[in-house]
Amino acid sequence: MSKLTIVATIIAKADKVELVKSELLKLIDVTRAEEGCINYDLHQDHANPGHFLMYENWQNRELWRKHMENQHLADYIAATNGAVVEFVVHEMTQISQ
């Protein structure tokens, strides 16, 4: 399988933006060191600071699935329980360059 692109949208509750942001930032270095991670980039919306977008590229879907089972993601989910309004993940394939 070809490279997998992940676009994840995270919407934090208005009073939990800093919590969600700090927990997302904790994921960056550890994830970038994982096998198969090409890039793992966090973005924050200028107009709506509670809207985060994670843009990721992985060598393949299997290595991304392995990433999804790691303890640091379980820790993120536990730490942000009740603080996130929406979390949507899109698995995508690049079709042009």
MIGU-340327 format. One line per field, with one value per residue: residue in three letters; x, y, z of N, C-alpha, C, O in turn; residue number from 1. Coordinates in Angstrom, 2 decimals, m for minus. Example, Ala and Ser with C-alpha at 12.3 -4.5 7.8 and 13.67 -1.06 7.14 Angstrom:
BEGIN
code <- (Ala  Ser)
nu <- (13.19  12.85)
nv <- (m5.69  m2.25)
nw <- (7.80  7.08)
cau <- (12.30  13.67)
cav <- (m4.50  m1.06)
caw <- (7.80  7.14)
cu <- (13.20  12.90)
cv <- (m3.30  0.03)
cw <- (7.80  7.87)
ou <- (14.24  13.41)
ov <- (m3.32  1.14)
ow <- (8.46  8.04)
pos <- (1  2)
END
This chain:
BEGIN
code <- (Met  Ser  Lys  Leu  Thr  Ile  Val  Ala  Thr  Ile  Ile  Ala  Lys  Ala  Asp  Lys  Val  Glu  Leu  Val  Lys  Ser  Glu  Leu  Leu  Lys  Leu  Ile  Asp  Val  Thr  Arg  Ala  Glu  Glu  Gly  Cys  Ile  Asn  Tyr  Asp  Leu  His  Gln  Asp  His  Ala  Asn  Pro  Gly  His  Phe  Leu  Met  Tyr  Glu  Asn  Trp  Gln  Asn  Arg  Glu  Leu  Trp  Arg  Lys  His  Met  Glu  Asn  Gln  His  Leu  Ala  Asp  Tyr  Ile  Ala  Ala  Thr  Asn  Gly  Ala  Val  Val  Glu  Phe  Val  Val  His  Glu  Met  Thr  Gln  Ile  Ser  Gln)
nu <- (0.84  0.39  1.73  0.09  m2.07  m3.15  m5.72  m6.73  m9.29  m9.77  m11.89  m12.00  m13.63  m14.73  m13.72  m11.62  m9.51  m6.70  m5.87  m6.37  m4.72  m2.15  m1.97  m2.09  0.29  2.14  2.16  3.68  6.68  7.18  5.61  6.66  9.04  8.33  8.27  7.75  6.53  6.28  5.67  4.24  2.17  0.90  m1.77  m3.39  m6.40  m6.71  m8.97  m10.64  m9.55  m9.99  m10.10  m8.32  m6.00  m4.57  m2.05  m0.82  1.58  2.20  4.22  2.76  m0.54  m0.61  1.51  0.56  m1.74  m0.55  0.63  m1.70  m2.38  m0.64  0.60  0.88  m1.13  m3.39  m3.04  m3.37  m6.09  m7.29  m6.51  m7.83  m10.46  m13.80  m13.16  m13.10  m15.05  m15.41  m13.87  m12.46  m11.28  m9.69  m8.75  m6.56  m5.42  m2.81  m3.24  m2.11  0.80)
nv <- (m1.19  2.27  5.41  6.79  9.39  11.25  13.25  14.86  16.27  18.16  19.38  21.42  21.93  25.18  26.08  24.38  24.56  25.14  22.93  20.77  21.55  21.48  18.76  17.64  18.66  17.19  14.81  15.12  14.89  12.21  10.75  11.48  10.10  7.51  4.39  4.57  7.07  9.91  12.63  14.70  16.95  19.64  21.94  25.07  26.81  30.19  31.88  30.39  29.25  26.83  24.90  22.39  20.93  18.01  17.05  14.37  12.08  8.79  5.89  3.64  2.17  0.17  0.75  3.18  2.28  0.77  2.87  4.07  2.40  2.86  3.66  6.40  7.64  6.58  7.73  10.44  10.43  9.73  11.93  14.04  13.46  14.30  16.89  17.36  18.21  17.27  14.81  13.91  11.70  11.44  9.18  9.31  9.35  10.62  12.10  13.72  15.70)
nw <- (0.00  m0.64  0.58  3.43  4.21  6.94  8.13  10.81  12.72  15.55  17.95  20.64  23.80  24.76  27.24  27.62  25.88  26.21  27.72  25.94  23.83  25.06  25.65  23.08  22.02  23.48  22.13  19.84  19.57  20.44  18.66  16.16  16.30  15.88  14.08  10.64  10.58  8.68  8.67  11.23  12.06  13.87  13.83  14.55  14.48  13.50  13.79  15.41  18.19  19.48  17.59  16.20  13.92  12.81  10.73  9.06  7.73  6.78  6.23  5.56  5.98  7.92  9.70  10.68  11.99  13.99  15.40  16.38  18.44  20.47  23.78  24.40  22.96  24.16  26.65  25.98  25.23  27.66  29.25  28.01  28.21  28.05  27.37  24.71  21.96  19.40  17.37  14.52  12.11  9.04  6.63  4.01  0.56  m1.30  m4.43  m6.29  m7.11)
cau <- (0.00  1.12  1.74  m1.21  m2.19  m4.21  m6.12  m7.59  m9.82  m10.10  m12.56  m11.99  m14.60  m14.19  m12.96  m10.60  m8.60  m5.30  m5.65  m6.30  m3.50  m0.96  m1.93  m1.73  1.72  2.90  2.20  4.49  8.02  7.14  5.04  7.63  10.10  7.78  8.52  6.77  6.04  6.96  5.49  3.15  2.15  m0.29  m2.17  m4.46  m7.15  m6.56  m10.27  m11.25  m8.42  m10.36  m10.10  m6.99  m5.92  m3.34  m1.75  0.17  1.87  2.78  4.70  1.64  m1.66  m0.28  2.31  m0.32  m2.60  0.31  0.71  m2.98  m2.48  0.41  0.19  0.78  m2.46  m4.33  m2.85  m4.02  m7.55  m7.67  m6.28  m8.76  m11.81  m14.77  m12.68  m13.16  m16.41  m15.41  m12.59  m12.76  m10.08  m9.86  m7.64  m6.54  m4.32  m2.43  m3.45  m1.34  1.95)
cav <- (0.00  3.53  6.32  7.15  10.72  11.38  14.60  14.73  17.52  18.08  20.59  21.44  22.77  26.54  26.23  23.32  24.73  25.02  21.53  19.96  21.96  20.97  17.29  17.37  18.96  16.08  13.71  15.43  14.29  10.75  10.21  11.68  9.10  6.18  3.77  4.85  8.45  10.81  13.92  14.73  18.40  20.17  23.29  25.67  27.81  31.57  32.44  29.56  28.58  25.50  24.01  21.90  20.01  17.24  16.59  13.30  11.16  7.53  5.04  2.78  2.13  m0.75  1.47  4.15  1.52  0.47  4.14  4.31  1.51  3.20  4.16  7.87  8.05  6.24  8.76  11.65  10.23  9.80  13.29  14.99  12.93  15.34  18.20  17.42  18.18  16.49  14.27  13.25  11.27  11.08  8.46  9.81  9.01  11.73  11.72  14.61  16.34)
caw <- (0.00  m0.72  1.73  3.98  4.80  7.95  8.50  11.99  13.24  16.97  18.44  22.10  24.49  24.91  28.49  27.69  24.74  26.62  28.11  24.73  23.11  25.75  25.50  21.69  21.87  24.07  21.17  18.66  19.51  20.57  17.43  15.08  16.45  15.60  12.78  9.60  10.59  7.75  9.33  12.21  12.24  14.55  13.44  15.35  13.72  13.99  14.16  16.44  18.83  19.92  16.42  15.89  12.80  12.78  9.38  9.24  6.64  7.24  5.14  5.17  6.94  9.02  10.69  11.33  12.93  15.14  16.13  17.05  19.60  21.44  25.09  24.47  22.48  25.24  27.69  25.47  25.31  29.08  29.75  27.39  28.34  28.40  26.95  23.25  21.41  18.16  16.92  13.26  11.42  7.63  6.00  2.63  m0.32  m2.17  m5.84  m7.17  m6.45)
cu <- (0.88  1.02  0.31  m1.12  m3.38  m4.45  m7.13  m8.00  m10.25  m10.71  m12.64  m13.15  m13.93  m13.33  m11.85  m9.56  m7.15  m4.95  m5.45  m5.03  m2.25  m0.84  m1.60  m0.24  2.61  3.06  3.25  5.81  7.98  6.58  6.01  8.76  9.62  8.15  7.39  6.24  6.90  6.87  4.24  3.07  0.81  m0.52  m3.32  m5.09  m6.99  m7.89  m10.95  m10.14  m8.72  m10.40  m8.66  m7.07  m4.55  m3.18  m0.58  0.37  2.63  3.20  3.62  0.60  m1.33  0.53  1.51  m1.22  m1.80  0.44  m0.56  m3.16  m1.45  m0.15  0.05  m0.54  m3.53  m4.25  m3.51  m5.53  m8.02  m7.57  m7.30  m10.21  m12.76  m14.37  m12.80  m14.61  m16.47  m14.00  m12.88  m11.44  m10.43  m8.59  m7.68  m5.31  m4.06  m2.57  m2.77  m0.17  2.21)
cv <- (1.24  4.32  6.67  8.55  10.70  12.86  14.43  16.11  17.29  19.42  20.49  22.28  24.12  26.71  25.20  23.43  24.51  23.60  20.66  20.28  21.36  19.45  16.89  17.61  17.85  14.92  13.89  14.66  12.77  10.11  10.35  10.65  7.68  5.69  4.13  6.27  9.31  12.23  13.86  16.18  18.87  21.62  23.75  26.79  29.20  32.13  31.68  28.74  27.17  24.46  23.66  20.95  19.33  16.72  15.62  12.56  9.97  6.70  4.11  2.73  1.24  m0.06  2.55  3.44  1.15  1.71  4.36  3.45  1.83  3.83  5.68  8.37  7.71  7.27  10.07  11.56  10.34  11.23  14.29  14.50  14.04  16.73  18.43  17.27  17.24  16.05  13.42  12.95  10.88  10.39  8.80  9.32  10.20  11.29  12.67  15.18  17.68)
cw <- (0.00  0.58  2.13  4.58  5.76  8.18  9.63  12.46  14.68  17.37  19.96  22.62  24.77  26.16  28.64  26.58  25.15  27.06  26.88  23.96  23.76  25.62  24.06  21.46  22.44  23.10  20.08  18.63  19.56  19.29  16.26  15.12  16.10  14.20  11.82  9.55  9.67  8.28  10.22  12.68  12.80  14.13  14.35  14.54  14.34  14.50  15.29  17.11  19.35  18.81  16.07  14.70  12.86  11.37  9.48  7.92  7.21  6.04  4.64  6.29  8.14  10.11  11.39  12.34  14.18  16.03  16.96  18.30  20.69  22.71  25.12  23.89  23.50  26.36  27.27  25.62  26.75  29.61  29.21  27.44  28.82  27.95  25.44  22.79  20.21  17.83  15.69  12.56  9.99  7.16  4.53  1.88  m1.22  m3.63  m6.81  m6.37  m7.07)
ou <- (1.97  0.33  m0.57  m0.22  m4.45  m3.52  m8.24  m7.17  m11.00  m10.10  m13.28  m13.59  m12.73  m12.32  m11.19  m8.80  m6.43  m3.85  m4.49  m4.34  m1.40  0.26  m0.89  0.41  3.70  4.00  3.67  6.03  8.69  7.04  6.15  9.38  10.43  8.32  6.21  5.58  8.11  7.87  3.33  3.81  m0.25  0.42  m4.10  m4.39  m7.11  m7.92  m11.74  m9.83  m7.80  m10.69  m7.88  m8.08  m3.52  m4.05  0.51  m0.55  3.56  2.61  3.54  0.85  m1.73  0.28  1.74  m1.44  m2.33  0.37  m0.49  m4.01  m1.40  m1.22  m0.84  m1.02  m4.48  m5.27  m4.14  m6.18  m9.04  m8.45  m7.60  m11.09  m12.54  m15.14  m12.63  m15.29  m17.45  m13.05  m13.48  m10.58  m11.36  m7.50  m8.70  m4.31  m4.98  m2.07  m2.83  m0.16  3.13)
ov <- (1.25  3.94  6.83  8.84  10.21  13.63  13.93  17.01  16.36  20.47  19.58  23.23  24.18  27.42  25.15  22.49  23.77  23.13  19.90  19.37  20.81  18.93  15.90  16.82  17.61  14.13  12.92  13.85  12.10  9.04  9.43  10.37  6.76  6.48  4.00  6.64  9.42  12.95  13.06  16.60  18.55  22.42  22.94  27.63  29.36  32.79  32.25  27.65  26.41  23.29  24.53  20.26  19.99  16.02  15.98  12.43  10.12  6.80  3.82  3.19  1.55  m0.26  2.83  3.95  1.20  1.62  4.80  3.75  1.14  4.43  6.19  9.43  8.47  7.65  10.73  12.50  10.98  11.69  15.28  15.07  14.63  17.67  19.55  16.32  16.51  16.82  12.35  13.82  10.10  10.93  8.62  8.93  10.73  10.23  12.46  15.14  18.38)
ow <- (0.57  1.53  1.28  5.37  5.43  8.40  9.43  12.59  14.99  17.15  20.49  21.97  24.99  26.13  29.69  26.36  24.47  26.80  26.79  23.48  23.08  25.49  23.85  20.77  21.94  23.22  19.45  17.72  18.80  18.88  15.46  14.09  16.04  13.27  12.16  8.58  9.87  8.32  9.99  13.57  12.28  14.07  14.85  13.97  15.55  15.53  16.04  16.65  19.64  19.05  15.69  14.51  12.96  10.85  9.93  7.11  8.00  4.97  3.45  7.40  9.26  11.30  12.57  13.44  15.30  17.25  18.10  19.13  21.71  22.72  25.81  24.30  23.69  26.94  28.09  26.07  27.03  30.34  29.87  26.79  29.88  28.12  24.96  23.17  20.03  17.99  15.79  12.42  9.76  7.28  3.86  2.47  m1.84  m4.01  m8.02  m5.14  m6.66)
pos <- (1  2  3  4  5  6  7  8  9  10  11  12  13  14  15  16  17  18  19  20  21  22  23  24  25  26  27  28  29  30  31  32  33  34  35  36  37  38  39  40  41  42  43  44  45  46  47  48  49  50  51  52  53  54  55  56  57  58  59  60  61  62  63  64  65  66  67  68  69  70  71  72  73  74  75  76  77  78  79  80  81  82  83  84  85  86  87  88  89  90  91  92  93  94  95  96  97)
END
